Amino acid sequence: MVTVDKLEEMRLEPEVPELDLSWLNLDTEWGVSAEPGRKGLTLQQINKSLYGDIPATSEDSSARPRGAAAPEGATPRMTPWVLGDATETFSDSAALLYDEAVSRQWSSATDIPWDTLDELPEDIERAMAQLCTSLTEVEFIAGDVPGKWLPRIAADHFESGLFLMSQVMDEARHTDVFRKRALANGGGLLLQGGGGGLRQILEAEDFTQMSSMLHILGEGFVQSLFRLGELIAHNEAEKRIFRLAAQDESRHVAYGVTHLKYTLENDPDKAEEVHWTLDMFEDTLVDPDQANPGLAGALVYLLGDGDVDEGWRLFWHVRRKQVLEYLHRLDVAGLGGRLETGRLHPALSGALDEN
Amino acid sequence: MPDSDVVAAAKKRLEESGLPSDWLDAPVHWGVKAKEQATPENGGLRFEYLNVDVYGEVPEVWQNNTEIPRGAIPDTRTEQMGYSIFNKAEVWSDLCAGLYEDAIADRWNSSADIPWDTLEPIGSDLERAVCQIATLMSEYGWTKAQTTGRWLQEISYGYIEVKLFLGTVVFDGARLYEVWRKRALANGGGLGRGGRNWKFLPLTQSYTFSEFCVASIMHDSMLLALLRHGEQLAQTEAERSIYELCQKDIERHLAYFVDHMRYLMLKEPVRREEIHRYMNKAEWYLAKDGDDTLYSALAVVMGDGREGAEEAMVDVAELRREQVETYLGYLRQCHLGDREDRLNEELRKWAGIAPEEEVEKIPV
């Protein structure tokens, strides 16, 4: 072993890098500047001039920021393939939604009033623990999915990439907060949910198909449920969890809707493919064999506060709202008509008849 | 104590309505009350406080390939979800849960937390140099987020703390990307020239998480050494804030990567040579990338313009030496102190370390 002293004696002057000033004379756009506005300096404010030009297609698999000059010399392919066509990933709202995500981050450790969790009757505590077991499971996959797609997003379409990165963070927090709730008040984690369509979202090999399932139908249903969190919650801590999580889900749903809208406006032929995907995913969601055995029971029980009949009544109220909001989102995205054409799964259209 | 009468009555009501009721009397670990530790002095209900009873048992090998929460009761009908990492040693660090909560507590917003109004005209050479640095920083942020994100689908819920923390790394990567893009576009300069990206291949190509980790240690430690010069490099208060905030994020990432590698070296010392091969690769790509625009831009900033750049290259060389030293320092922390003997020859020159054959001549 060579001693440290000896090595110190052998220290040389560090090699001086070669000075290359060719980048001082680039033909990139000069003079673009941005002033911070009411919300500071947002992505929207810097998306100006050529830096705001979103290419319809990109063949650049590198990390080069949009608008930067190409490097000199050979460059490697960073990833086997990127989704170079903007219709595959882009959303006009992605930058705005990312900015909003950054400004609305919250902490499950400190922003939830955990001290308001009072002792609950065992049946209610178990029901809440079961609901949270199912939710931490669902949110876990909801974080894996955008992670899977990140390497395939072209840097030229960075707005969508940034949004998905913020979604990864949001889903981590949701996975975390529902696990916290399950373990905070004596209940513990209960039964696993049995899949319930999560695998279909994960295995999708088309971004728009994935987004239709995850953002529009899956998270849409979850958001509708969370917005009715007042009906489920038994204390201020739970109300706050549902309220904050619903806020996050709203962004995810908005991304899915605006992405689909962008895609259909620029590639109308994609509509049938998305319909087909939704046919399949709706079928999975209502398939009794796929259903999460604990989730429905726990939800009904919580909605009725132990009164199962009242819980059922409210469950159908929630389901009706979920379906109506789902159909509205599809309308906004330009994929209306599922109800009118009889394409909506009967178990979902049937929910609209319930009182 | 569980109240069996209440549960029995609830089960009966559910069954009469045709609803599943198994969840009501599942053999749950009743009575875990993490809320009791959630005081303001303790930082609220931090994830570390959940790790009690069976819920805190992180197995050496996780057997389940579904999304089942650790500690929940499995449903054997669930499809496998395609995870590939089931070995604790491959990803674990005891620091994860705490670092995850720290990341959230330290969150910042590039729109509102940077005093953008302190930006002022600084002369075209300096502005171009700052923008060149910003362009390359953005590239790394993008790469960091993309390559970290890709590992999420590989890691099972058994090691949930790791995944939560990696989620914050992805988000930090996004911010690293966009805060520097904002800097480049906020003050008249615009983006500079993209890097060659060869140096990032060990991140994008990694086959194992360990390989990804050591490549991350190399890139992050070198970035950290640069960020620590923020006071010297920043032209305005806005840039000073950017350097400081990014530094804090990268320190957190390194804390995880280093602690994880330390854990791996302790648990699986047989993998030492394999890990050295990954470092060989990462260093080789970095050295061969041959993209000097970063160091030239730093020289223009340190030299206060192109005229002073030549002279400032000596300071830049010193900064580059510090980068290699920082990298080696972190490797020493994870029981990879023998790396100095095997460091890539180009990086030895950067650090002013004598060539390997010269060192070998020293009598032991």
Interface residues (C-beta under 8 A of the other chain):
Chain A: M1 V2 K6 L7 M10 R11 L12 E13 P14 E15 V16 P17 E18 L19 D20 L21 W23 L24 L26 T28 E29 W30 G31 V32 S33 A34 E35 P36 K39 G40 L41 T42 L43 I46 K48 Y51 S62 A63 R64 P65 G67 A68 A69 A70 P71 E72 G73 A74 T75 P76 M78 T79 Y98 D99 V102 S103 Q105 S107 S108 A109 T110 I112 W114 D115 L117 P121 E122 D123 R126 A127 A129 Q130 T133 T136 E137 F140 I141 G143 D144 V145 P146 G147 K148 L150 P151 I153 A155 F158 G161 L162 L164 M165 S166 V168 M169 E171 A172 R173 T175 D176 R179 K180 A182 L183 A184 N185 G186 G187 G188 L189 L190 L191 Q192 G193 G194 G195 L198 R199 L202 E203 D289 P293 G294 A296 G297 A298 V300 Y301 G306 V308 D309 W312
Chain B: P2 D3 V6 V7 A9 A10 R13 L14 E16 S17 L19 P20 S21 D22 W23 L24 A26 V28 H29 W30 G31 V32 K33 A34 K35 A38 P40 G43 G44 L45 R46 F47 L50 V52 Y55 T66 E67 I68 P69 R70 G71 A72 I73 P74 D75 R77 T78 E79 M81 G82 Y100 E101 I104 A105 R107 N109 S110 S111 A112 D113 I114 W116 D117 S124 D125 R128 A129 Q132 T135 S138 E139 Y140 W142 T143 A145 Q146 T147 G149 R150 W151 L152 Q153 Y157 I160 K163 L164 G167 T168 V170 F171 G173 A174 R175 Y177 E178 R181 K182 A184 L185 A186 N187 G188 G189 G190 L191 G192 R193 G194 G195 R196 N197 W198 F200 L201 T204 G290 D291 D292 T293 Y295 S296 A297 A299 V300 R306 A309 E310 M313 V314 V316 A317 E318 R320 R321 E340 D341 K349 W350 A351 G352 I353 A354 E358 V359 I362 V364
